[in-house]
Amino acid sequence: MAIINDTTLRDGEQAPYVSFTLEEKLQIAQLLYEAGADELEVGIPAMGTKEQEELKEILQLNLPIQIMSWNRATMEDLETSISCGVKAVDLSIPVSQILIDVKYKNNIDKMFKNLEEVILVAKKENLFVCIGGEDASRADNELLKEIMSFGKSLGADRFRYCDTVGVLTPYKTYENISYLSELDLLDIEMHTHNDFGMATANSIAGIEAGATGANTTVIGLGERAGNASFEQVLMSLTHQFNENRIINSKKLKELVKKVSKAANRKICNNTPIIGKHIFSHESGIHVNGMIKSKNAYEAFDPSVVGLNRYFPIGKHSGSATLLYHLQAIGITPSKEKIKVILPKVREIVTNRKKVLNPQELKELYLCS
């Protein structure tokens, strides 16, 4: 199975105007584990004492999954993480020419020297080491090959392929990751951003091409347009790739609600996987099909993600919808009468911009 390393408590919290309290972090970490995350990335110890103390508190939860910290590839950052007691670290380096110029003044040798120093110390401390390739999607693949080969020789465990500014397409992702994974150097973890709305698609394309896992954030939280969505990747791996994952619908719903509230981010009604209205069927053709088969117009049952199915009485409703609701409240309706009130239903809904409730439908039926 692919590994979901969730970074809600690191990259997710880096979203503009977002900050979590310690209590929120502890609740989110616990819920992430219970909802199906395989690993957690939970903070940046180099930020200071408060961040370090909160990371230690998360470690005290003793969750039976790997807990990782994020670091620049410097001894100072690494030593701070080690002092917190983490057993896994992401060591980030710039890998595109753009960022190597910005951060190392084009001194690639210095970048390699820093990487070597921190990996050797991290492995001496028996840490799991992920090399974070910042801006990998704008890097030269041959340089990435060199970095991965170098990292492997030093004992690194994983390479994080970062689409830092969200410029990849699924096809380009597949092409790049296929090349790197076929080298058989290090496991590859996808880290994608949503600047063009393709973060989840690019993460999945990377996994299809041979990546062993992906970073996610709950509700796609993160810098700028955010990251690949935890719930979307989780459900894709389960239902599109048939991975044997047990999804706790109650905990998933609770997790989404908790992160949404803590981040002060509303969830749109049509948000994939978790939107309130994504299992609402108004079209007459669709309702007719759903009444006959629950698989007709749904990829999975709403109960899997803690939601419910609705047949709203709206402008596009057909006879099947009206029959369904009237029968549900104990009326055996006349089909002729249904045909009479259907245009009235559509006119009322269009004019007031609001669907009818079953009681209103009942009154309209009985008065017609």
N, C-alpha and C positions, 0 to 999 in steps of 0.2 A: 504493500500500500504506500501511496505517497504520504509524505510527512507534512502536516500542517503546523508550521511554526507561527504562532500568532504574536504580532507585535503591537497590539492595541495599547499596551502599557509602555511602549517606547515610541514608535513612529506614530501611532494613533494619537497619543497625547501631544505630539509635536504639531498637531493641527492648529491653525490660528484660533485664538480665543478659547482654547480648551485646556483645562487643568483638572487633575483628579486629586481628591483627598486620599490620605492613607486608607481610610475605611473603604472608600470606593475601590481603590486598587486591590485591596484584599478580597473584596466581594467579587470583583471582575475576574481576578485570577482563579478563584475557586470555581466560579461559574464557567469559565472557559474550559477548565479541565472537565467539568461535569457535562459540558455540552459537546465535547469531542475533540478539543485541541490536543495535538500530540506533543507539542513543545511550546514554551512561552519565552518571549524576549521581553524583559520587564523594566528596563531602565538604563540610564547612563550614569554610572557611579561618579565619573569625572565632574558632573554638575555640582557636586558638593555634599556636605555632611547630611543634609536632609534627605537627598536622593539615596544616599548610601544606607541610611537607617531604614528607609522605606523598603529598599531592596532586601535588606536582612529580614524585615518583618514578613515579606512575601516568602522568602526561603523557609521561615519558621512554620509556614503552612504545611510543609513536608509533602507537597503534592508529588505523586509518583510519576512525574514526567520531567523532562529536562528543562531547566531554567537557565536562560542565557542573558548576559549583559551585552550592551553595545559599547564599543570603544574605538577611538582612533588607534592606529597602529603605532602607539608610542608606549615607552616603558612606564611613564607616569600614569596613563590611563589603565594599562594592564595591572599594575601594582595596586591601584585603587580597587579594581574588580576583585583581585585575589584577596584583598583584605576584607571584602564583604562575604567571602565564602562561596562564591559561585563556582560551578564545575564546568561551565561552558561559556565561551566568549566569542563574540563576533569582533574581528579586528579589521577595521575599515581602512581601505587605501583608495586614492583616486586612480582610475585606470584609463580614463579618456585623456587625450592630449590636452583638451580644454582645461580639465581640472588638475592635471599634472603641472601645467604651466602656472595655474592659479596658486596651487598649494605647495609645489616643490620647485617653482621657478625653472621648470623643465629638467630638473635634476633627477632622472629616473634611477640612477645608481643609489642616490640617497633613499629613495622610496624602497628599493629592494633591500638596502641595508637595514632600514627600520623594520621592515617586515620580517627579515631573518632574525633580528634580535628578539622581537616580541614572540614570535612563534617558538623559538628555542626555549625561552623562559616559560611560556605557557605549557609546553609539552613536558618540561621538567617538573611542573606542578601537576601533571596528569590531567590537564584540562582538555575538554573537547574544543577544537579550534575551527572556526569558520572564517575564511578570508572574505571580507566584504568588498566586492569589486564595485566601488562607487562609479556610476555613470558607465557601466559596462556596455550598455546598448549603443553608446557613441564611441566605443573603444575599438581599436584594431584587434581582430580575432587572433592574430599571431602573437600580439602582446599578451592577450589573455591566456593563450596556450603556454607562453613562457612563464607567466605568473603561477598558473596552476601546476605546471611541472615543478617549478621551484618550491611551491608550497608543499607539494607531495613529498619532495625529497627531504623536507624539514619535519614531516610528520603531521601536517595539517589534515583535517578530516573532511572539509567541505568548502565549496566556493559559492558565494552568494552573487548571483548575476543580477545586478541592479539596473532596472530601467528608471534611472533617477529622475528624469524629467518627462517620463511617460510618452516617448516618441515611437515606441515599437508598434508594429501591427502584428496580428497573429501569424501571418505567413512569414514575416521577417524573423519573428521570435523562433518559430519552428526551424527555420533555416539555420540560424545562429546556434541554437541549443543542440541541434542534431550534430553539427560539426564538433562542438566542444564535448558533448557526451560521448561521441564515438572515439575520442582520444583516450577515454578510460583513465583519466588522471585523478579527478576528485569528484565526489558527489556534487551535484549542482542544485542550488536552491534558488527559486525565482523570487525576485523582489520587484514588484511592478507598481507603477503609479498611474493614476486615472485621468491624466490631463486631456486625453482624447477619448475618454470613456471606454478604454480597452484593457484596464488593469486585470480584471478577472479573466477575460478571454486570453490575454497574453500569458497569464500564469498557467492556465489550462493547456495552452498550446505548447508551453515549455515542458510541462509534464508529459504531454503526448510525445515530445521529441526526445525524452530521456532524462529530464530533470527529476530528481528524487523527491522534491517537495517544493513548497511555496510559503512565503510570508503572507499573512493576512491581517486584516483588522476588522473588528466588529463594525457593522454598518458601513464598511469602507472608509472609516475615519482615517485622516492623515493629512500630511502637508498638501497645500494647494487643493487639488480635486480629490485627494485621498489615495488609498491603496486598494489592492484586491480585497474583496469582501469575504470575511470569514464564512458567513452563512451561505454565500453563493458557491465558494470553492468546496465547502463541506458537502452541500447538496449535489453539486456536479460530480464530485468523486463517488458519491454514494449511488446516485440514480443514473448518471450518464456513463460512468465507468464501472459500475457494479461492484465497487469496493465493499467489503463486508464491515460496514461501520454501524454501530448502534447509536442512533440519534435520540437523545433525551429531549423530546419536544417541549416539555415543561421548562427545563433548564435553558434551552435555547431561547425560548420566548422571554424568560426572565433575564437572561443575559442581554438580549437586544434592548429590552426596556431599561435595564440598568445603565448601559453605556449611552443610550440615547439621552437619558435624563442627566447623567453625570457630565456629558459633553454639551448639553443644551442644544442638541441637534434633533429636529423633528424628522420623523420618517414619513416620506410621501406615501399616499395610499396605494400607489402603483409600483412601489419599490419591489424588485424581484425577490422572491422567496418569503419576505416578511411584510410586505405591504398589506394593509387592512383589506383592500378591495381586490386583490389579485385572484380571489376565488369567487368573485361576484360575477354572475352571468346574467346579462340583460337581454342580449340578442335572442329573439324568439327561436331562431334555428338552433342556437347553442343550448338554450334551456330544454328544448325538445329532445336534443341529443343527450344531455346530461341526465334527464329523467329516465331515459332508456338504459344508459350506461354511464357510470361515474368516470370511466376512462375516456369518454368521448372528447372532452375539451380540457382535460387537466393532465399534466405530466406526472403528478403525484398527488396523493391525498392531502388535503389541508391540515388534517390532524397531525401529520408528521412534523409540522412546524408550529403547532399550537394555534392554528387559525380555523375558521369555519367557512362553510360554503353558503352563499346567499344567491337568491334569485330576485333582485330588486324589481319593483314594478315601475318601469320607466317608459321613455318614448319608444324604445326599440323592442319592447316586450311584445310577445305574440300570444295567441290563445292558450298555448301550453302553460305560460306563466300564470295567467289569470286562473285557469283551471286548477293549477297546483295550489295556489294560495287559498282559493275558495274552498276546495276540498279539505285543506289543512285546518280550516276553522269550522268544519262540519256542514258545509253547503254542497249539495249535489247540483252543480250549475247546468243550465241549459246552454247548449252550444250556440243556439240562435241568439240568445241574450248576450252571450260573450261577444259575438260579432258586433252587436249593437253598441256595447260599452267600450270596446277596444279603441275606437277613434276618440272617444271622450277622454279616456285615460291618457292617450298621447297628447291631446290638446292641453289638458290640465298640467301635465308634467312639463311640457314645453313652455307654457306661460309662467309657471311659478318656479321653474328650475330646481325642482325637488321631486323625488320619487314619491309614489303613494305608499302608505303603509297598509297592511292587510285590513284593518278596520275601516279605512277610507274606501278601500275597494269593495268591502262588504256593503257599506252604505250606498255606494254608487250602483252596485248590482241590484240591491233590493228596491231602490227608488226608480229603476229604469223599467 
